[in-house]
Amino acid sequence: MFELGNTAALIWDIIFGSIGTGFAIYGKRQKAIVPLWIGVALCIFPYFIENVYMLVFVGVVLMAIPYFVRV
């Protein structure tokens, strides 16, 4: 039914969506714009990337942005 690539992408989608939800909630409660928008991006971007390696790369880069960008 599922191929290995599809299953891996599904699992990474769930992981990045969960982390994105956490970022979005944190950003909203703290009134911090960067974590809020990164959280939204983490929830949305898996819909547009099919390659698992690119999915993980983009997800890790997005998660690192709030650490380096302090506004």
PyMOL Python script that loads the backbone (N, CA, C, O; Angstrom):
from pymol import cmd

cmd.read_pdbstr("""\
ATOM      1  N   MET A   1       0.814  -1.189   0.000  1.00  0.00           N
ATOM      2  CA  MET A   1       0.000   0.000   0.000  1.00  0.00           C
ATOM      3  C   MET A   1       0.860   1.255   0.000  1.00  0.00           C
ATOM      4  O   MET A   1       0.703   2.108  -0.874  1.00  0.00           O
ATOM      5  N   PHE A   2       1.765   1.382   0.965  1.00  0.00           N
ATOM      6  CA  PHE A   2       2.664   2.532   1.003  1.00  0.00           C
ATOM      7  C   PHE A   2       4.060   2.078   0.617  1.00  0.00           C
ATOM      8  O   PHE A   2       4.492   0.981   0.970  1.00  0.00           O
ATOM      9  N   GLU A   3       4.752   2.929  -0.106  1.00  0.00           N
ATOM     10  CA  GLU A   3       6.156   2.668  -0.381  1.00  0.00           C
ATOM     11  C   GLU A   3       6.978   3.262   0.751  1.00  0.00           C
ATOM     12  O   GLU A   3       6.480   4.077   1.527  1.00  0.00           O
ATOM     13  N   LEU A   4       8.237   2.853   0.844  1.00  0.00           N
ATOM     14  CA  LEU A   4       9.085   3.332   1.925  1.00  0.00           C
ATOM     15  C   LEU A   4       9.242   4.842   1.889  1.00  0.00           C
ATOM     16  O   LEU A   4       9.213   5.481   2.941  1.00  0.00           O
ATOM     17  N   GLY A   5       9.407   5.426   0.723  1.00  0.00           N
ATOM     18  CA  GLY A   5       9.548   6.871   0.603  1.00  0.00           C
ATOM     19  C   GLY A   5       8.303   7.604   1.056  1.00  0.00           C
ATOM     20  O   GLY A   5       8.398   8.629   1.731  1.00  0.00           O
ATOM     21  N   ASN A   6       7.141   7.096   0.696  1.00  0.00           N
ATOM     22  CA  ASN A   6       5.894   7.732   1.102  1.00  0.00           C
ATOM     23  C   ASN A   6       5.682   7.644   2.601  1.00  0.00           C
ATOM     24  O   ASN A   6       5.210   8.601   3.216  1.00  0.00           O
ATOM     25  N   THR A   7       6.022   6.511   3.199  1.00  0.00           N
ATOM     26  CA  THR A   7       5.871   6.349   4.634  1.00  0.00           C
ATOM     27  C   THR A   7       6.828   7.278   5.382  1.00  0.00           C
ATOM     28  O   THR A   7       6.442   7.903   6.370  1.00  0.00           O
ATOM     29  N   ALA A   8       8.049   7.367   4.922  1.00  0.00           N
ATOM     30  CA  ALA A   8       9.017   8.256   5.557  1.00  0.00           C
ATOM     31  C   ALA A   8       8.569   9.704   5.442  1.00  0.00           C
ATOM     32  O   ALA A   8       8.687  10.466   6.402  1.00  0.00           O
ATOM     33  N   ALA A   9       8.062  10.091   4.289  1.00  0.00           N
ATOM     34  CA  ALA A   9       7.575  11.456   4.113  1.00  0.00           C
ATOM     35  C   ALA A   9       6.401  11.730   5.033  1.00  0.00           C
ATOM     36  O   ALA A   9       6.303  12.818   5.600  1.00  0.00           O
ATOM     37  N   LEU A  10       5.514  10.767   5.192  1.00  0.00           N
ATOM     38  CA  LEU A  10       4.371  10.931   6.077  1.00  0.00           C
ATOM     39  C   LEU A  10       4.815  11.123   7.523  1.00  0.00           C
ATOM     40  O   LEU A  10       4.288  11.982   8.230  1.00  0.00           O
ATOM     41  N   ILE A  11       5.774  10.331   7.955  1.00  0.00           N
ATOM     42  CA  ILE A  11       6.271  10.459   9.335  1.00  0.00           C
ATOM     43  C   ILE A  11       6.941  11.811   9.538  1.00  0.00           C
ATOM     44  O   ILE A  11       6.712  12.465  10.555  1.00  0.00           O
ATOM     45  N   TRP A  12       7.767  12.239   8.582  1.00  0.00           N
ATOM     46  CA  TRP A  12       8.416  13.549   8.706  1.00  0.00           C
ATOM     47  C   TRP A  12       7.391  14.674   8.656  1.00  0.00           C
ATOM     48  O   TRP A  12       7.553  15.686   9.337  1.00  0.00           O
ATOM     49  N   ASP A  13       6.338  14.511   7.860  1.00  0.00           N
ATOM     50  CA  ASP A  13       5.271  15.512   7.828  1.00  0.00           C
ATOM     51  C   ASP A  13       4.640  15.680   9.201  1.00  0.00           C
ATOM     52  O   ASP A  13       4.403  16.801   9.650  1.00  0.00           O
ATOM     53  N   ILE A  14       4.370  14.570   9.859  1.00  0.00           N
ATOM     54  CA  ILE A  14       3.768  14.618  11.190  1.00  0.00           C
ATOM     55  C   ILE A  14       4.721  15.257  12.193  1.00  0.00           C
ATOM     56  O   ILE A  14       4.301  16.062  13.024  1.00  0.00           O
ATOM     57  N   ILE A  15       5.991  14.904  12.120  1.00  0.00           N
ATOM     58  CA  ILE A  15       6.975  15.468  13.051  1.00  0.00           C
ATOM     59  C   ILE A  15       7.099  16.974  12.868  1.00  0.00           C
ATOM     60  O   ILE A  15       7.034  17.725  13.841  1.00  0.00           O
ATOM     61  N   PHE A  16       7.278  17.420  11.627  1.00  0.00           N
ATOM     62  CA  PHE A  16       7.433  18.858  11.391  1.00  0.00           C
ATOM     63  C   PHE A  16       6.135  19.614  11.662  1.00  0.00           C
ATOM     64  O   PHE A  16       6.181  20.759  12.110  1.00  0.00           O
ATOM     65  N   GLY A  17       5.003  19.016  11.407  1.00  0.00           N
ATOM     66  CA  GLY A  17       3.733  19.653  11.732  1.00  0.00           C
ATOM     67  C   GLY A  17       3.552  19.831  13.226  1.00  0.00           C
ATOM     68  O   GLY A  17       3.045  20.860  13.675  1.00  0.00           O
ATOM     69  N   SER A  18       3.964  18.835  14.002  1.00  0.00           N
ATOM     70  CA  SER A  18       3.871  18.930  15.458  1.00  0.00           C
ATOM     71  C   SER A  18       4.810  20.003  16.013  1.00  0.00           C
ATOM     72  O   SER A  18       4.425  20.793  16.875  1.00  0.00           O
ATOM     73  N   ILE A  19       6.032  20.018  15.513  1.00  0.00           N
ATOM     74  CA  ILE A  19       6.993  21.038  15.949  1.00  0.00           C
ATOM     75  C   ILE A  19       6.510  22.426  15.524  1.00  0.00           C
ATOM     76  O   ILE A  19       6.643  23.389  16.279  1.00  0.00           O
ATOM     77  N   GLY A  20       5.951  22.527  14.322  1.00  0.00           N
ATOM     78  CA  GLY A  20       5.413  23.792  13.844  1.00  0.00           C
ATOM     79  C   GLY A  20       4.263  24.281  14.696  1.00  0.00           C
ATOM     80  O   GLY A  20       4.151  25.480  14.956  1.00  0.00           O
ATOM     81  N   THR A  21       3.413  23.379  15.134  1.00  0.00           N
ATOM     82  CA  THR A  21       2.313  23.759  16.017  1.00  0.00           C
ATOM     83  C   THR A  21       2.855  24.309  17.330  1.00  0.00           C
ATOM     84  O   THR A  21       2.343  25.296  17.857  1.00  0.00           O
ATOM     85  N   GLY A  22       3.885  23.668  17.850  1.00  0.00           N
ATOM     86  CA  GLY A  22       4.515  24.162  19.081  1.00  0.00           C
ATOM     87  C   GLY A  22       5.120  25.541  18.898  1.00  0.00           C
ATOM     88  O   GLY A  22       4.950  26.413  19.750  1.00  0.00           O
ATOM     89  N   PHE A  23       5.820  25.747  17.800  1.00  0.00           N
ATOM     90  CA  PHE A  23       6.391  27.067  17.502  1.00  0.00           C
ATOM     91  C   PHE A  23       5.288  28.116  17.383  1.00  0.00           C
ATOM     92  O   PHE A  23       5.427  29.223  17.904  1.00  0.00           O
ATOM     93  N   ALA A  24       4.194  27.775  16.702  1.00  0.00           N
ATOM     94  CA  ALA A  24       3.111  28.735  16.492  1.00  0.00           C
ATOM     95  C   ALA A  24       2.440  29.106  17.812  1.00  0.00           C
ATOM     96  O   ALA A  24       2.145  30.277  18.051  1.00  0.00           O
ATOM     97  N   ILE A  25       2.199  28.124  18.662  1.00  0.00           N
ATOM     98  CA  ILE A  25       1.598  28.413  19.965  1.00  0.00           C
ATOM     99  C   ILE A  25       2.529  29.269  20.812  1.00  0.00           C
ATOM    100  O   ILE A  25       2.092  30.228  21.446  1.00  0.00           O
ATOM    101  N   TYR A  26       3.810  28.923  20.823  1.00  0.00           N
ATOM    102  CA  TYR A  26       4.777  29.710  21.572  1.00  0.00           C
ATOM    103  C   TYR A  26       4.839  31.148  21.052  1.00  0.00           C
ATOM    104  O   TYR A  26       4.834  32.097  21.836  1.00  0.00           O
ATOM    105  N   GLY A  27       4.896  31.303  19.735  1.00  0.00           N
ATOM    106  CA  GLY A  27       4.968  32.636  19.142  1.00  0.00           C
ATOM    107  C   GLY A  27       3.743  33.471  19.435  1.00  0.00           C
ATOM    108  O   GLY A  27       3.846  34.674  19.674  1.00  0.00           O
ATOM    109  N   LYS A  28       2.585  32.839  19.418  1.00  0.00           N
ATOM    110  CA  LYS A  28       1.357  33.580  19.698  1.00  0.00           C
ATOM    111  C   LYS A  28       1.296  34.009  21.159  1.00  0.00           C
ATOM    112  O   LYS A  28       0.932  35.148  21.452  1.00  0.00           O
ATOM    113  N   ARG A  29       1.643  33.125  22.069  1.00  0.00           N
ATOM    114  CA  ARG A  29       1.585  33.460  23.498  1.00  0.00           C
ATOM    115  C   ARG A  29       2.622  34.496  23.897  1.00  0.00           C
ATOM    116  O   ARG A  29       2.354  35.349  24.742  1.00  0.00           O
ATOM    117  N   GLN A  30       3.807  34.428  23.292  1.00  0.00           N
ATOM    118  CA  GLN A  30       4.872  35.363  23.637  1.00  0.00           C
ATOM    119  C   GLN A  30       4.847  36.622  22.775  1.00  0.00           C
ATOM    120  O   GLN A  30       5.661  37.526  22.962  1.00  0.00           O
ATOM    121  N   LYS A  31       3.914  36.675  21.833  1.00  0.00           N
ATOM    122  CA  LYS A  31       3.825  37.781  20.874  1.00  0.00           C
ATOM    123  C   LYS A  31       5.150  37.982  20.132  1.00  0.00           C
ATOM    124  O   LYS A  31       5.618  39.103  19.936  1.00  0.00           O
ATOM    125  N   ALA A  32       5.732  36.854  19.730  1.00  0.00           N
ATOM    126  CA  ALA A  32       6.995  36.848  18.983  1.00  0.00           C
ATOM    127  C   ALA A  32       6.688  36.456  17.541  1.00  0.00           C
ATOM    128  O   ALA A  32       6.166  35.372  17.281  1.00  0.00           O
ATOM    129  N   ILE A  33       7.010  37.331  16.623  1.00  0.00           N
ATOM    130  CA  ILE A  33       6.618  37.149  15.226  1.00  0.00           C
ATOM    131  C   ILE A  33       7.405  36.038  14.521  1.00  0.00           C
ATOM    132  O   ILE A  33       6.838  35.294  13.721  1.00  0.00           O
ATOM    133  N   VAL A  34       8.698  35.922  14.809  1.00  0.00           N
ATOM    134  CA  VAL A  34       9.525  34.929  14.096  1.00  0.00           C
ATOM    135  C   VAL A  34       9.086  33.499  14.413  1.00  0.00           C
ATOM    136  O   VAL A  34       8.862  32.728  13.480  1.00  0.00           O
ATOM    137  N   PRO A  35       8.951  33.106  15.686  1.00  0.00           N
ATOM    138  CA  PRO A  35       8.494  31.729  15.942  1.00  0.00           C
ATOM    139  C   PRO A  35       7.078  31.459  15.431  1.00  0.00           C
ATOM    140  O   PRO A  35       6.766  30.345  15.011  1.00  0.00           O
ATOM    141  N   LEU A  36       6.229  32.479  15.467  1.00  0.00           N
ATOM    142  CA  LEU A  36       4.867  32.302  14.973  1.00  0.00           C
ATOM    143  C   LEU A  36       4.859  31.959  13.487  1.00  0.00           C
ATOM    144  O   LEU A  36       4.206  31.001  13.074  1.00  0.00           O
ATOM    145  N   TRP A  37       5.579  32.734  12.684  1.00  0.00           N
ATOM    146  CA  TRP A  37       5.584  32.491  11.233  1.00  0.00           C
ATOM    147  C   TRP A  37       6.386  31.258  10.844  1.00  0.00           C
ATOM    148  O   TRP A  37       6.060  30.591   9.862  1.00  0.00           O
ATOM    149  N   ILE A  38       7.433  30.947  11.606  1.00  0.00           N
ATOM    150  CA  ILE A  38       8.174  29.710  11.349  1.00  0.00           C
ATOM    151  C   ILE A  38       7.290  28.508  11.661  1.00  0.00           C
ATOM    152  O   ILE A  38       7.325  27.504  10.950  1.00  0.00           O
ATOM    153  N   GLY A  39       6.495  28.614  12.726  1.00  0.00           N
ATOM    154  CA  GLY A  39       5.553  27.539  13.049  1.00  0.00           C
ATOM    155  C   GLY A  39       4.535  27.319  11.956  1.00  0.00           C
ATOM    156  O   GLY A  39       4.228  26.179  11.607  1.00  0.00           O
ATOM    157  N   VAL A  40       4.009  28.401  11.411  1.00  0.00           N
ATOM    158  CA  VAL A  40       3.061  28.285  10.304  1.00  0.00           C
ATOM    159  C   VAL A  40       3.747  27.669   9.086  1.00  0.00           C
ATOM    160  O   VAL A  40       3.176  26.812   8.411  1.00  0.00           O
ATOM    161  N   ALA A  41       4.967  28.107   8.812  1.00  0.00           N
ATOM    162  CA  ALA A  41       5.710  27.561   7.668  1.00  0.00           C
ATOM    163  C   ALA A  41       5.997  26.069   7.856  1.00  0.00           C
ATOM    164  O   ALA A  41       5.904  25.293   6.905  1.00  0.00           O
ATOM    165  N   LEU A  42       6.347  25.668   9.089  1.00  0.00           N
ATOM    166  CA  LEU A  42       6.619  24.256   9.349  1.00  0.00           C
ATOM    167  C   LEU A  42       5.367  23.398   9.181  1.00  0.00           C
ATOM    168  O   LEU A  42       5.464  22.225   8.820  1.00  0.00           O
ATOM    169  N   CYS A  43       4.218  23.960   9.436  1.00  0.00           N
ATOM    170  CA  CYS A  43       2.974  23.209   9.253  1.00  0.00           C
ATOM    171  C   CYS A  43       2.571  23.103   7.786  1.00  0.00           C
ATOM    172  O   CYS A  43       1.916  22.137   7.395  1.00  0.00           O
ATOM    173  N   ILE A  44       2.953  24.083   6.970  1.00  0.00           N
ATOM    174  CA  ILE A  44       2.485  24.136   5.591  1.00  0.00           C
ATOM    175  C   ILE A  44       3.470  23.542   4.580  1.00  0.00           C
ATOM    176  O   ILE A  44       3.044  22.912   3.612  1.00  0.00           O
ATOM    177  N   PHE A  45       4.778  23.729   4.784  1.00  0.00           N
ATOM    178  CA  PHE A  45       5.732  23.365   3.734  1.00  0.00           C
ATOM    179  C   PHE A  45       5.751  21.878   3.355  1.00  0.00           C
ATOM    180  O   PHE A  45       6.066  21.579   2.203  1.00  0.00           O
ATOM    181  N   PRO A  46       5.434  20.924   4.246  1.00  0.00           N
ATOM    182  CA  PRO A  46       5.477  19.521   3.806  1.00  0.00           C
ATOM    183  C   PRO A  46       4.502  19.181   2.681  1.00  0.00           C
ATOM    184  O   PRO A  46       4.685  18.180   1.987  1.00  0.00           O
ATOM    185  N   TYR A  47       3.479  19.995   2.495  1.00  0.00           N
ATOM    186  CA  TYR A  47       2.532  19.738   1.415  1.00  0.00           C
ATOM    187  C   TYR A  47       3.154  19.961   0.037  1.00  0.00           C
ATOM    188  O   TYR A  47       2.654  19.433  -0.956  1.00  0.00           O
ATOM    189  N   PHE A  48       4.222  20.724  -0.033  1.00  0.00           N
ATOM    190  CA  PHE A  48       4.786  21.118  -1.316  1.00  0.00           C
ATOM    191  C   PHE A  48       6.079  20.390  -1.677  1.00  0.00           C
ATOM    192  O   PHE A  48       6.558  20.528  -2.802  1.00  0.00           O
ATOM    193  N   ILE A  49       6.653  19.622  -0.756  1.00  0.00           N
ATOM    194  CA  ILE A  49       7.928  18.944  -1.009  1.00  0.00           C
ATOM    195  C   ILE A  49       7.718  17.439  -0.919  1.00  0.00           C
ATOM    196  O   ILE A  49       7.256  16.930   0.102  1.00  0.00           O
ATOM    197  N   GLU A  50       8.059  16.728  -1.990  1.00  0.00           N
ATOM    198  CA  GLU A  50       7.870  15.281  -2.019  1.00  0.00           C
ATOM    199  C   GLU A  50       9.141  14.509  -1.672  1.00  0.00           C
ATOM    200  O   GLU A  50       9.064  13.417  -1.109  1.00  0.00           O
ATOM    201  N   ASN A  51      10.298  15.060  -1.999  1.00  0.00           N
ATOM    202  CA  ASN A  51      11.573  14.395  -1.740  1.00  0.00           C
ATOM    203  C   ASN A  51      11.852  14.398  -0.234  1.00  0.00           C
ATOM    204  O   ASN A  51      11.843  15.455   0.397  1.00  0.00           O
ATOM    205  N   VAL A  52      12.100  13.219   0.340  1.00  0.00           N
ATOM    206  CA  VAL A  52      12.267  13.092   1.786  1.00  0.00           C
ATOM    207  C   VAL A  52      13.518  13.829   2.262  1.00  0.00           C
ATOM    208  O   VAL A  52      13.494  14.470   3.313  1.00  0.00           O
ATOM    209  N   TYR A  53      14.605  13.743   1.503  1.00  0.00           N
ATOM    210  CA  TYR A  53      15.838  14.399   1.921  1.00  0.00           C
ATOM    211  C   TYR A  53      15.685  15.923   1.917  1.00  0.00           C
ATOM    212  O   TYR A  53      16.160  16.607   2.823  1.00  0.00           O
ATOM    213  N   MET A  54      15.021  16.436   0.895  1.00  0.00           N
ATOM    214  CA  MET A  54      14.786  17.874   0.820  1.00  0.00           C
ATOM    215  C   MET A  54      13.813  18.310   1.923  1.00  0.00           C
ATOM    216  O   MET A  54      13.953  19.395   2.487  1.00  0.00           O
ATOM    217  N   LEU A  55      12.845  17.470   2.219  1.00  0.00           N
ATOM    218  CA  LEU A  55      11.884  17.750   3.283  1.00  0.00           C
ATOM    219  C   LEU A  55      12.590  17.905   4.627  1.00  0.00           C
ATOM    220  O   LEU A  55      12.324  18.851   5.369  1.00  0.00           O
ATOM    221  N   VAL A  56      13.482  16.981   4.933  1.00  0.00           N
ATOM    222  CA  VAL A  56      14.224  17.046   6.201  1.00  0.00           C
ATOM    223  C   VAL A  56      15.147  18.264   6.207  1.00  0.00           C
ATOM    224  O   VAL A  56      15.239  18.958   7.220  1.00  0.00           O
ATOM    225  N   PHE A  57      15.826  18.532   5.104  1.00  0.00           N
ATOM    226  CA  PHE A  57      16.738  19.676   5.038  1.00  0.00           C
ATOM    227  C   PHE A  57      16.000  20.993   5.274  1.00  0.00           C
ATOM    228  O   PHE A  57      16.427  21.811   6.089  1.00  0.00           O
ATOM    229  N   VAL A  58      14.901  21.192   4.565  1.00  0.00           N
ATOM    230  CA  VAL A  58      14.141  22.435   4.705  1.00  0.00           C
ATOM    231  C   VAL A  58      13.560  22.546   6.114  1.00  0.00           C
ATOM    232  O   VAL A  58      13.546  23.632   6.693  1.00  0.00           O
ATOM    233  N   GLY A  59      13.085  21.438   6.667  1.00  0.00           N
ATOM    234  CA  GLY A  59      12.541  21.449   8.021  1.00  0.00           C
ATOM    235  C   GLY A  59      13.572  21.826   9.066  1.00  0.00           C
ATOM    236  O   GLY A  59      13.285  22.608   9.972  1.00  0.00           O
ATOM    237  N   VAL A  60      14.764  21.279   8.946  1.00  0.00           N
ATOM    238  CA  VAL A  60      15.835  21.600   9.903  1.00  0.00           C
ATOM    239  C   VAL A  60      16.258  23.061   9.763  1.00  0.00           C
ATOM    240  O   VAL A  60      16.494  23.737  10.765  1.00  0.00           O
ATOM    241  N   VAL A  61      16.354  23.544   8.541  1.00  0.00           N
ATOM    242  CA  VAL A  61      16.718  24.956   8.326  1.00  0.00           C
ATOM    243  C   VAL A  61      15.654  25.867   8.923  1.00  0.00           C
ATOM    244  O   VAL A  61      15.984  26.854   9.581  1.00  0.00           O
ATOM    245  N   LEU A  62      14.385  25.549   8.704  1.00  0.00           N
ATOM    246  CA  LEU A  62      13.315  26.373   9.270  1.00  0.00           C
ATOM    247  C   LEU A  62      13.332  26.347  10.803  1.00  0.00           C
ATOM    248  O   LEU A  62      13.083  27.369  11.442  1.00  0.00           O
ATOM    249  N   MET A  63      13.622  25.194  11.387  1.00  0.00           N
ATOM    250  CA  MET A  63      13.674  25.116  12.848  1.00  0.00           C
ATOM    251  C   MET A  63      14.853  25.884  13.418  1.00  0.00           C
ATOM    252  O   MET A  63      14.798  26.325  14.566  1.00  0.00           O
ATOM    253  N   ALA A  64      15.922  26.057  12.643  1.00  0.00           N
ATOM    254  CA  ALA A  64      17.106  26.768  13.123  1.00  0.00           C
ATOM    255  C   ALA A  64      16.957  28.285  13.023  1.00  0.00           C
ATOM    256  O   ALA A  64      17.665  29.015  13.717  1.00  0.00           O
ATOM    257  N   ILE A  65      16.066  28.766  12.187  1.00  0.00           N
ATOM    258  CA  ILE A  65      15.934  30.209  11.969  1.00  0.00           C
ATOM    259  C   ILE A  65      15.627  30.977  13.254  1.00  0.00           C
ATOM    260  O   ILE A  65      16.267  32.003  13.484  1.00  0.00           O
ATOM    261  N   PRO A  66      14.682  30.546  14.114  1.00  0.00           N
ATOM    262  CA  PRO A  66      14.422  31.335  15.336  1.00  0.00           C
ATOM    263  C   PRO A  66      15.623  31.421  16.279  1.00  0.00           C
ATOM    264  O   PRO A  66      15.729  32.364  17.064  1.00  0.00           O
ATOM    265  N   TYR A  67      16.512  30.457  16.206  1.00  0.00           N
ATOM    266  CA  TYR A  67      17.706  30.505  17.052  1.00  0.00           C
ATOM    267  C   TYR A  67      18.646  31.631  16.617  1.00  0.00           C
ATOM    268  O   TYR A  67      19.265  32.293  17.450  1.00  0.00           O
ATOM    269  N   PHE A  68      18.742  31.833  15.326  1.00  0.00           N
ATOM    270  CA  PHE A  68      19.670  32.839  14.796  1.00  0.00           C
ATOM    271  C   PHE A  68      19.036  34.202  14.597  1.00  0.00           C
ATOM    272  O   PHE A  68      19.745  35.209  14.616  1.00  0.00           O
ATOM    273  N   VAL A  69      17.739  34.269  14.407  1.00  0.00           N
ATOM    274  CA  VAL A  69      17.044  35.543  14.177  1.00  0.00           C
ATOM    275  C   VAL A  69      16.284  35.902  15.437  1.00  0.00           C
ATOM    276  O   VAL A  69      15.269  35.284  15.759  1.00  0.00           O
ATOM    277  N   ARG A  70      16.767  36.883  16.134  1.00  0.00           N
ATOM    278  CA  ARG A  70      16.123  37.362  17.372  1.00  0.00           C
ATOM    279  C   ARG A  70      15.557  38.746  17.113  1.00  0.00           C
ATOM    280  O   ARG A  70      16.303  39.710  16.941  1.00  0.00           O
ATOM    281  N   VAL A  71      14.225  38.841  17.086  1.00  0.00           N
ATOM    282  CA  VAL A  71      13.583  40.137  16.866  1.00  0.00           C
ATOM    283  C   VAL A  71      12.754  40.503  18.066  1.00  0.00           C
ATOM    284  O   VAL A  71      12.128  41.562  18.084  1.00  0.00           O
TER     285      VAL A  71
END
""", "prot")
cmd.dss("prot")
cmd.show_as("cartoon", "prot")
cmd.util.cbc("prot")
cmd.orient("prot")
